[in-house]
Amino acid sequence: MEGNGNLEAQIEILLNVEKQMRQAGDVAGTRKASIDILQLCFEARAWTTLNEQIVLLSKRRGQLKQAVQAMVQQAMQYIDQTPDLETKIELIKTLNNVAAGKIYVEIERARLIKKLAKMKEEQGLIAEAANLIQEVAVETFGAIAKTEKIAFILEQVRLCLDSLDYVRAQILSRKINPKVFEADPTKEKKKPKEGDNVVEEPAPDIPSLLELKRIYYELMIRYYFQNNDYLEICRCYKAIYEIPSVKENPAQWIPVLRKICWYLVLSPHDPMQSSLHNSTLEDKNLSEIPHFRLLLKQLITMEVIQWTSLWNTFKDEFENEKNMLGGSLGDKAAEDLRLRVIEHNILVVSKYYSRITLKRLADLLCLSIQEAEEHLSEMVVSKALVAKIDRPVGIVCFQPAKDSNDVLNSWAFNLEKLLDLVEKSCHQIHKETMVHKAAIRA
């Protein structure tokens, strides 16, 4: 009790000093007096008094911004030295309430919220942690460093994914422009002009920009995985593959390149998939995994693929993905791989045939007539190809229907071509006649 009385007396003296300095407009004196009060409470381990003094000092009339900022920064150093979890949470909440709505302590508030969310997550309250961290619109903070800002948004995205809130995770991920990862970190930072906001240095635990790039794309893979959006997953792995630290280490890039190949094969055929397919085939590193070069070659060559032989060849490689970096391909992947092979075979048939019977098509695809018709119909609906099925006759026509204008244009073109050939022939005949007559006269 005597010690407590001494603490209160000392605080009272310092409060008077703080009042005099504040009224005199002495920034350094006010800041020092405020910090000394907090230090006294900390040394006495009077955590309740510390919280009370933080609130009291921040609410004093005409309190200087610099003093409030100094207090919050000082008190944040005490968080890890609190005796128990309850005291730690209480101190963080007190500092958070003081910092709320104050631009000059926005960085400190963001760091406090992140720390509190981490503690909630450790307690198993993932949804609560996600809701808590989403309250901070860190992208509007001008004084926070770019890497720390990105790291904070990525933490928001991760917690949303952990709480299975995929819609909000997508919204938050759009706050990060992937182009920001292409910036050259070696370039010198421009000196701030007079009047510009001074950007503070990021916290020591913030990863580098390239490491943040990897974290970003790994989170996006998690997001696209729940929709089985194979092409986007492939593009994410492609971005990770381009990171210098990954490309220099075979132990890292080989699993990533394997994933790129698998997800390329699993992606539905479209122009972007075709472009990625060709660029991956040109990669020299693919020679290190020849099985996958063969797989990509097969699916780009205009030849019918036998599913059974393909699966027997690559089944072991498919099963090995469970033990590789990045995890397995998913339960649905094997079915989707078979579907891609069927789609490839239908496209090959459409290239070589203008008309074909359903029975012959089913034989080429190694399917029943009903299954072949079903897959063909799905491809027509998705506009992957143009085809018409005459079901009573059992014939598939791959030629697109022409309207009257197309037919007339085709006739006009053919007629023009014919007249051009006749004119050239007449010219050649006339030339040969003239040469022959000249030879007779000679």
C-alpha positions in Angstrom: 0.0 0.0 0.0 2.9 2.3 0.8 4.5 1.6 -2.5 1.2 2.2 -4.3 0.8 5.5 -2.5 4.3 6.5 -3.6 3.4 5.6 -7.2 0.3 7.8 -7.1 2.2 10.7 -5.5 5.0 10.5 -8.2 2.4 10.3 -11.0 0.6 13.3 -9.5 3.8 15.3 -9.6 4.6 14.3 -13.2 1.0 15.1 -14.2 1.5 18.6 -13.0 4.7 18.9 -14.9 3.0 17.6 -18.0 0.2 20.1 -17.6 2.7 23.0 -17.3 4.7 21.8 -20.4 1.5 21.2 -22.4 0.1 24.7 -21.6 3.5 26.2 -22.5 3.5 24.4 -25.8 6.7 22.6 -25.0 6.6 19.4 -27.2 9.7 17.8 -25.9 8.8 18.4 -22.3 5.2 17.2 -22.6 6.4 14.0 -24.5 9.1 13.3 -21.8 6.6 13.8 -18.9 4.1 11.5 -20.5 6.6 8.8 -21.2 8.0 9.0 -17.6 4.5 8.4 -16.2 4.1 5.3 -18.3 7.6 4.1 -17.3 6.8 4.5 -13.6 3.7 2.4 -14.0 5.6 -0.2 -16.0 8.4 -0.5 -13.4 5.9 -0.8 -10.6 4.0 -3.5 -12.7 0.8 -1.5 -12.2 -0.9 -2.6 -15.4 -4.3 -1.3 -14.5 -2.9 2.1 -13.6 -0.9 2.1 -16.8 -4.1 1.6 -18.9 -5.8 4.4 -16.9 -3.0 6.8 -17.3 -2.8 6.2 -21.1 -6.5 7.0 -21.5 -6.2 10.0 -19.1 -3.2 11.6 -20.8 -4.6 11.1 -24.3 -7.9 12.9 -23.3 -6.3 15.9 -21.5 -7.4 19.2 -23.0 -5.2 20.4 -25.9 -3.0 17.3 -25.7 -0.2 17.4 -28.3 -0.2 14.9 -31.1 3.5 14.2 -30.6 2.9 13.3 -26.9 0.1 10.8 -27.8 2.3 9.3 -30.5 5.2 8.9 -28.1 2.9 7.3 -25.5 1.5 4.8 -27.9 5.0 3.8 -29.2 6.3 3.5 -25.6 3.4 1.4 -24.4 3.7 -0.9 -27.4 7.2 -1.9 -26.1 5.5 -3.2 -22.9 3.1 -5.6 -24.6 5.4 -8.5 -24.8 6.5 -8.1 -21.1 3.0 -8.4 -19.6 2.5 -11.2 -17.1 -0.4 -12.9 -18.7 -2.6 -13.0 -21.8 -5.5 -11.1 -20.3 -3.3 -8.2 -19.3 -1.7 -8.2 -22.8 -5.1 -8.1 -24.5 -6.3 -5.3 -22.2 -3.3 -3.2 -22.9 -3.6 -3.7 -26.7 -7.3 -2.8 -26.5 -6.5 0.4 -24.5 -3.9 1.5 -27.0 -6.2 0.6 -29.9 -9.0 2.8 -28.5 -6.6 5.7 -28.0 -5.2 5.4 -31.6 -8.6 5.0 -33.2 -9.4 7.9 -35.6 -6.0 9.5 -35.2 -4.0 9.7 -38.5 -0.7 10.4 -36.7 -0.8 6.9 -35.0 -2.4 4.9 -37.9 0.7 2.7 -38.3 0.8 1.9 -34.6 -2.9 1.0 -34.7 -2.4 -1.3 -37.7 0.4 -3.1 -35.9 -1.7 -3.4 -32.7 -4.7 -4.9 -34.6 -2.4 -7.3 -36.4 -0.9 -8.4 -33.1 -4.4 -8.8 -31.5 -5.7 -10.8 -34.5 -2.6 -13.1 -34.2 -3.5 -13.8 -30.6 -7.1 -14.5 -31.4 -6.0 -16.9 -34.1 -3.7 -18.7 -31.6 -6.8 -19.1 -29.4 -8.6 -20.8 -32.3 -11.0 -17.8 -32.9 -10.1 -17.5 -36.6 -13.4 -15.9 -37.7 -13.1 -13.3 -34.9 -9.5 -12.6 -35.9 -10.5 -12.2 -39.6 -13.4 -9.8 -38.7 -11.0 -7.8 -36.4 -8.2 -7.3 -39.0 -10.6 -6.4 -41.8 -11.6 -3.2 -39.9 -8.3 -1.6 -40.8 -8.2 -0.1 -44.3 -4.4 -0.1 -44.4 -4.3 0.8 -48.2 -5.4 4.4 -47.2 -2.4 4.9 -44.9 0.1 7.2 -46.5 2.9 6.9 -43.9 3.2 3.1 -43.9 5.9 1.4 -46.0 4.8 -0.4 -49.2 6.1 -3.8 -48.0 4.3 -3.5 -44.6 1.1 -2.4 -46.3 1.2 -5.5 -48.7 2.1 -7.8 -45.8 -0.9 -6.5 -43.8 -3.4 -7.0 -46.7 -2.0 -10.5 -47.3 -2.6 -11.3 -43.6 -6.2 -10.1 -44.1 -6.6 -12.4 -47.2 -5.0 -15.4 -45.3 -7.4 -15.1 -42.4 -10.4 -14.8 -44.7 -9.3 -18.0 -46.5 -8.7 -19.7 -43.2 -12.3 -18.8 -42.1 -13.6 -20.0 -45.6 -14.8 -16.5 -46.5 -13.7 -16.7 -50.1 -15.8 -13.7 -51.4 -14.1 -11.3 -48.9 -10.7 -12.9 -49.6 -11.1 -12.1 -53.3 -12.2 -8.5 -52.6 -9.2 -7.9 -50.3 -6.8 -9.5 -52.8 -7.8 -7.0 -55.4 -6.3 -4.2 -53.3 -2.9 -5.5 -54.4 -1.9 -4.9 -57.9 0.5 -7.7 -59.0 2.5 -5.2 -61.0 3.8 -3.8 -57.6 5.9 -7.0 -57.3 7.8 -6.2 -60.5 9.3 -3.0 -59.0 13.1 -3.1 -58.8 14.0 -3.0 -55.0 17.7 -2.1 -55.8 16.7 1.3 -57.2 17.4 4.2 -54.8 14.4 5.7 -53.0 13.6 9.3 -53.9 14.1 11.8 -51.2 10.7 13.1 -50.0 10.0 16.6 -51.0 9.0 19.2 -48.5 5.3 18.8 -47.6 5.2 15.1 -48.6 4.3 12.4 -46.0 7.3 10.8 -44.5 7.1 7.0 -45.1 8.3 5.1 -42.0 10.6 2.0 -42.2 8.7 -1.3 -42.2 8.7 -3.4 -39.0 11.7 -5.9 -38.7 9.5 -9.0 -39.2 8.2 -7.8 -42.6 9.4 -10.0 -45.5 11.1 -8.7 -48.7 9.0 -7.7 -51.7 10.0 -11.0 -53.6 9.0 -13.1 -50.6 5.7 -11.2 -50.4 5.2 -12.0 -54.1 5.5 -15.7 -53.3 3.1 -15.4 -50.3 0.6 -13.5 -52.5 0.5 -16.1 -55.3 0.4 -19.0 -52.8 -2.7 -17.4 -51.2 -4.3 -16.9 -54.7 -3.6 -20.6 -55.5 -5.6 -21.4 -52.3 -8.4 -19.2 -53.5 -8.6 -20.5 -57.1 -8.2 -24.1 -55.8 -11.7 -24.1 -54.2 -13.2 -23.2 -57.7 -10.9 -25.7 -59.6 -9.8 -22.7 -61.8 -6.9 -24.6 -63.2 -5.7 -21.9 -65.7 -5.5 -19.2 -63.0 -3.7 -21.7 -60.6 -1.2 -22.4 -63.5 -0.6 -18.6 -63.9 0.1 -18.3 -60.2 2.6 -21.1 -60.3 4.2 -19.5 -63.4 4.6 -16.2 -61.4 6.3 -18.1 -58.5 8.5 -19.9 -61.0 9.8 -16.5 -62.3 11.0 -15.5 -58.9 14.9 -15.4 -59.0 15.4 -17.3 -55.7 13.1 -20.1 -57.0 14.6 -20.3 -60.5 18.2 -20.5 -59.2 17.4 -23.5 -57.0 16.4 -26.8 -58.8 15.0 -28.2 -55.5 12.4 -25.4 -55.7 11.7 -24.9 -59.4 11.3 -28.6 -60.4 8.2 -29.1 -58.2 6.8 -25.7 -59.4 7.4 -26.6 -63.1 5.7 -29.9 -62.6 2.7 -28.1 -61.2 2.7 -25.7 -64.1 2.6 -28.7 -66.5 -0.2 -30.5 -64.7 -2.4 -27.5 -64.4 -1.8 -26.6 -68.1 -3.0 -30.0 -69.1 -6.0 -29.8 -66.7 -7.1 -26.3 -68.1 -9.8 -26.1 -70.7 -8.6 -25.3 -74.2 -8.6 -21.5 -75.0 -6.2 -18.9 -76.5 -4.5 -18.1 -73.2 -4.1 -21.7 -72.3 -2.6 -22.4 -75.8 -0.2 -19.5 -75.4 1.0 -20.7 -72.0 1.3 -24.2 -73.3 3.6 -23.2 -76.2 5.8 -20.9 -74.0 6.2 -23.7 -71.4 7.3 -26.2 -74.1 10.0 -23.7 -75.1 11.4 -23.6 -71.6 14.9 -25.3 -71.5 14.4 -26.4 -67.9 11.7 -28.8 -69.2 14.4 -31.1 -70.4 15.1 -31.9 -66.7 11.6 -33.5 -66.5 11.3 -35.3 -69.9 8.1 -37.1 -68.9 6.3 -33.7 -68.7 7.6 -32.5 -72.0 6.1 -35.7 -73.6 2.8 -35.0 -71.8 2.6 -31.4 -73.1 3.7 -32.5 -76.6 0.9 -35.2 -76.7 -1.8 -32.6 -75.9 -0.6 -30.1 -78.5 -0.2 -32.7 -81.3 -3.2 -33.1 -83.6 -3.5 -36.9 -83.0 -6.0 -38.9 -81.1 -4.8 -39.9 -77.6 -5.7 -43.3 -76.0 -6.7 -42.5 -72.4 -5.7 -45.9 -71.0 -2.2 -45.8 -72.3 -1.8 -42.1 -71.2 -3.0 -42.8 -67.7 -0.8 -45.9 -67.3 2.2 -43.8 -68.4 1.6 -40.9 -66.1 -0.3 -42.4 -63.2 2.8 -42.7 -61.0 3.8 -39.1 -61.7 0.3 -38.1 -60.8 0.4 -39.9 -57.5 3.8 -38.5 -56.7 2.4 -34.9 -56.6 1.0 -35.6 -53.2 4.6 -35.7 -51.8 5.8 -32.7 -53.8 5.9 -29.0 -52.9 2.5 -27.4 -53.0 0.5 -30.5 -52.2 -1.7 -32.9 -54.3 -3.7 -31.9 -57.4 -7.1 -32.6 -55.8 -9.6 -35.4 -55.9 -11.3 -34.1 -59.0 -8.1 -33.7 -61.0 -8.0 -37.3 -62.4 -11.5 -37.0 -63.8 -10.8 -33.6 -65.3 -7.6 -34.9 -66.9 -9.7 -37.6 -68.6 -12.2 -34.9 -69.7 -9.4 -32.8 -71.2 -8.2 -35.8 -73.2 -11.7 -36.4 -74.5 -12.0 -32.7 -75.5 -8.6 -32.9 -77.2 -9.7 -36.0 -79.2 -13.0 -34.3 -80.3 -11.0 -31.2 -81.5 -8.7 -33.5 -83.4 -11.6 -35.4 -85.1 -13.2 -32.0 -86.0 -10.0 -31.0 -87.8 -9.8 -34.1 -90.0 -13.5 -34.8 -90.6 -16.3 -32.5 -92.0 -18.9 -35.3 -91.4 -18.7 -38.4 -89.3 -21.1 -40.9 -87.8 -21.7 -40.9 -84.1 -20.7 -44.6 -83.9 -17.4 -43.9 -85.6 -16.8 -40.9 -83.3 -17.6 -43.0 -80.2 -15.1 -45.6 -81.4 -12.4 -43.1 -81.9 -13.0 -41.6 -78.4 -13.3 -45.1 -76.7 -16.7 -44.0 -75.3 -20.3 -45.1 -75.7 -22.5 -43.3 -78.3 -24.4 -41.6 -75.5 -21.2 -40.4 -73.7 -19.7 -39.1 -77.0 -22.8 -37.2 -77.8 -22.9 -35.7 -74.3 -19.3 -34.5 -74.4 -19.7 -33.1 -77.9 -22.8 -31.2 -76.9 -21.0 -29.7 -73.9 -18.2 -28.4 -76.2 -20.7 -26.9 -78.6 -22.5 -25.1 -75.8 -19.2 -23.8 -74.5 -18.3 -22.6 -78.1 -15.1 -24.7 -78.1 -16.1 -25.9 -81.6 -19.0 -25.7 -84.1 -21.0 -28.9 -84.8 -24.5 -30.2 -85.6 -25.8 -33.6 -84.7 -28.4 -35.3 -87.0 -29.7 -37.8 -84.4 -32.1 -39.8 -86.5 -29.4 -40.5 -89.1 -26.6 -40.5 -86.5 -24.3 -38.1 -88.3 -22.2 -35.3 -86.9 -21.4 -32.3 -89.2 -18.5 -30.1 -88.1 -19.0 -27.5 -90.9 -20.5 -24.3 -89.7 -23.8 -23.3 -91.3 -23.6 -20.6 -93.9 -26.2 -17.9 -94.4 -27.2 -16.6 -97.9 -24.6 -13.8 -97.8 -21.7 -16.1 -97.1 -22.8 -18.5 -99.9 -23.0 -15.6 -102.4 -19.7 -14.2 -101.2 -18.1 -17.7 -101.7 -19.6 -18.0 -105.2 -18.3 -14.5 -106.1 -14.9 -15.3 -104.8 -14.7 -18.6 -106.7 -16.0 -16.9 -109.9 -13.4 -14.2 -109.5 -10.7 -16.8 -109.0 -11.9 -18.7 -112.1 -11.8 -15.6 -114.3 -8.4 -14.8 -113.0 -7.1 -18.3 -113.9 -8.7 -18.0 -117.4 -7.1 -14.7 -118.0 -3.6 -16.0 -116.9 -4.1 -19.1 -119.1 -5.1 -16.9 -122.2 -2.0 -14.8 -121.5 0.2 -17.9 -121.4 -1.3 -19.3 -124.6 -0.9 -16.0 -126.4 2.7 -15.8 -125.2 3.5 -19.3 -126.4 1.8 -18.6 -129.8 3.9 -15.5 -130.3 7.1 -17.3 -129.4 6.2 -20.2 -131.8 5.5 -17.8 -134.7 8.8 -15.9 -134.1 10.6 -19.3 -134.2 9.0 -20.3 -137.6 9.9 -16.9 -139.2 13.5 -17.3 -138.0 
